[in-house]
Amino acid sequence: IKRFMITRLLCHRIAHIFVLKSCFVLFTAVQVGDVVVMLGSSAILPCHIITNDRLSQITWQKTIKGKAPNDVFLTIQPTTGVKYSNGQDLRFEFIGNVNDKNGTLKFSNVTLKDEGSYTCIFSLFPSGTQSRNSQLVILVPPITNLMDYTPLEGNEEVPLATCTAAASKPKAEVRWIKGSLEGKVREELNETQHANGTTTTWSTLLGKPGREMNGQLVKCVISSEATKEEILETNIQVHCKYLQTSFKANVYLGFSYLNKLFLIIIILFLAQKFT
């Protein structure tokens, strides 16, 4: 009898532990992974489960910036189909199949405000609920620009060119290929973070403008996760003093020559008239 009671007690505890573990698994959300898309494009939010349990409903909820957490925005039922909550957002399109227990959505024209966590919840019988979670990440390509200056030749350090990668997400990397100017110029990197999550990065090439720099090629390399590497080129322009002096001298000599020529013509004209 004692052996029977001990065996029964052990079986009861094992069964109790099994039930607790089973319940824990049922209510654990499975992280599907990141869904990474470009700003303005379409995202596929996966939602699929394999089970023999009966499905009564698929519920979609999101947690995004500026909204209440776990905000339910769409439900799918085998009998009534798709129903929107808290306003109809037609950018969400159901592309799954309820009979296959697939609640996948296509999300069109995504914006930065849409970035966040998206969870689909399966209401099953008799097991309960199971969920799948995806993190939506939006990439924004930079707006690029290369601006050059034409400083006057001198011994003070001044900006020679500025390369900008504006409003990108994540922030872009900006670097220079200096060529023959390596060691003669330096880079100064700055960035500004915007409220919408984008970042503007710009790098300025600084140096003492000398005549040997004039016409030298430099390249700006912009790298970003949102786009392939981009290279912008420019030739450094320096306003050399000797060119300015030479130009003024030539102008002066030209005017002097014209004055002398005009004077000679007048003298010849007068000499011919009075002879």
Secondary structure, DSSP 4 states (H G I P E B T S, - for coil): -HHHHHHHHHHHHHHHHHHHHHHHHHTPPEEEEEEEEETTS-EEE--B---SSEEEEEEEEEEETTS-TTEEEEEEETTTEEEE-SS--TTEEE-SBGGGTB--EEE-S--GGG-EEEEEEEEEETTEEEEEEEEEEEEBPPEEEEEE--PBS-SS-EEEEEEEEEEEBSPPEEEEE-GGGBTTEEEEEEEEE-TTS-EEEEEEEEE---GGGTT-EEEEEEEETTEEEEEEEEE---B-HHHHHHHHHHHHHHHHHHHHHHHHHHHHHHHHHT-
